[in-house]
Amino acid sequence: MLSPRFRRLKLDHETILARFAGWPIIELTGTAGMPPEAYRFTYRLKGLYVGPSGEILERETHHLEVNLSLGYPRRAPQCRMLTPVFHPNFDEASVCIGDFWAASEGLDDLIVRIGRMIAYQEYNTKSPLNGLAAKWAAQHAELLPIDARTIAPPKNESGATAQKKSATVIPPPPTNESPSAVVQGESTILSITPDELGATSDPTAT
């Protein structure tokens, strides 16, 4: 007889395959186990990261790793970004989902929710993992969301044409508060000091 956890893992896998098939914004790119206990997803939507010089840049491709522990679904999935994201509820090691995870929630719904978080359609500045990102989001709410598209696949429809990939600077308005804004030509780049930056920068960014 199959255990409840095995049945849940199997259901999650079947649902993810069906829901994200042909959807360009969220793509399942890898699994481990059968039924899977680990997943990798690629998001093709606009989010933010911190460049090596402290500037906040847009990135349009993001990679997520999800691991399901022996306590799943009672225990929340362990989620971490493989590409750095500048967001109040992300840090180098994890994505904060504990505030809203429930065993009754489908894994597919969680994957959509994380996409909304990357796009700044959802964020929590009250108990952040990244205090600097929370401060930035509070000061620049007029720039949010970064990507306003619908993240979830439409019901019973195939995905639309994938969006082009690029990296561009987000131009927040000048402010006299820290972190400071530095005007360069006609664009404004939000600069962050090395001490403030901590572990949020992307050492692989060019």
N, C-alpha and C positions, 0 to 999 in steps of 0.2 A: 504494500500500500504506500502511495506517495505521501510524503510529509507535507504539511501545510506550507512550509517554507519552499520546498521544491515546486509545488504548484504555483506559488506566488512568483517565483523566479521565472517559471515557464510562461506565465501569463504576461509578466512584464516584457519579456523578450518578444512575444508575439505581438503585443500592443505597440511596442516601439517600432518593430519592422513595418507594421501596417500604417502607423500614423505618420512616420517620417519618410516613407517611400516617395521619391521624386520631389521632396521639398528642399529647395536649395538653401534655405536659411539655417536649417539644422540637419546635419548628416551624421549617421552612425558610421564611424570609421574603423572600429575594432571592438572585439569582445574576447573574453577569456572564460573558459568553462562552458558546459552545456547541461542545463541552461546557464547562461552567462552569470557570473558573479562580479565581473568587472567590464566596464564599457569605456570606450573613448568616443567623443563626439567632436565634430567641427561645427562652429557657428560662423556664418557669413553675414555679419551685421556690424554696425558701427559701435565701437567701444573706445575706451581711453587707456593709454599706458604712459609711463613716464620715460622719456628718452634719456640718454646718457648725460646730456647737458642740463637736465632738469626741466625741459619743456614738456608740456602735456600734449600728446599727439593722438590722432585717431588711428585705430587699427580696424580693419574690416574682416580679419580672419582670427578666430580664437579656438583654442583646443582645450577640452575638458576631459578629465579622468574621473570616473565614478567607481567606487568599490563598495560592495555590499557585504557587510560582516555577517558572522553567524547569527547575530541578534536581529538582523533585518527580517521583517519590516518594522519590528518594534523599535529598533534603533535606526536612526537616520542614516542614509547613505553617506559615505565619506567622499566628499567632492573637492577636487583641487584643480586649479587652472594650470595647464602646461605652458601657456603663454601669459605673461604678467598682465593684470588688469588693474587700473587705477579706479577704485570703487570703495565706498565706505564699508562694504560687507565682504570684501575679499582681502586676503593677505597671501603671503608667499606659499603657505601650506594648506589653506583651506578656503572654502566658501561657507559663509555663515547661513545655514538653513535650519538651525535648531529651533528658531522662533516660530516656524510655521509647519515643520514636518509633522505628519500624522501617519500612522500605519495604514489608514484608509486611503491616503493619497497615492495615486499611480506614479510610478517612476517617470513615465512620459510627461506627466504634468509638471514634475519637478524639473525636468530638462527644459521645458518651455519657460518655467519661472526663472531659471538661471539665465536664460537668454534675455528675458526682460530686464534682469538685473544688469547684465553687461551693457545693455542699451540705455541704462538709467531710466527705464520706465518704472522701475521699482528700486527703492533704496531706503535704508534706515540710518539716520544720523544720530540717533539717541544712544545706541550701544554699538559703536562701530568697531570693526577689526582694524581699520585704517583711519586713524584720526585726522590725518592731513586731507585725505579724500573727502571725509565728512565735512571738514571746514570748507574745502573748495566747493562742494556741492551746495552747501548752505549759502555761500557768497555768490554763486553763479546759477541760481535756479532758473534764470531766464534762458539759459543755454540748453536746458534739459527738456525732454530726453535727447540723448545724442542720436538715437535712431528711433523714429516714431512709427515705423512699420509694424504691422501685425506679426508677431513672432510665431504664434501657433499656426500650424497648417490648417487651411480651411477644411471643413468636413467634406469627405468624399470627393476631393478634387486633387489633382496633381499639382506639384509645385510650379511656381512661375519661373521666369528666366532669372538665373543667378545674377546678382549685382556685381559690377566690376569692383576689383580690389584696388585699394590705394591707401596711402597714409598721408594725412594732411594735418596741419596745425589747427587746434581749436583756438579761436581768438576771443578770450574773455575780455571784458571791458577793463580799462585801467582802474586800479584801486589803490588807495594809500595804505591798506591794511596788509599784513603779512598773511600768505605769501604775496610778494610784490609783482606787479605787472610791468614788463619791459616792452616799450614800443620799438618795433623793428620795421621800418618802412611803413607800409599801410596795414600791417597785421600786428597783433599784440600776442605775445607769447607769455604764458604764465610761468615765471621762473621760480624754482624751489632750491633752497640752499642744500648743500650736501648733508648737513646735520638733520634737516627736516626730511630729506628724501629717504634716508634709511635704506630699507630693503625693497622699496617700491620700484626702483629703476630696472630696466630691461638690459642686461649686459650684452645681449645679442643684437640689440637694435642698431641700425646704421643710420 
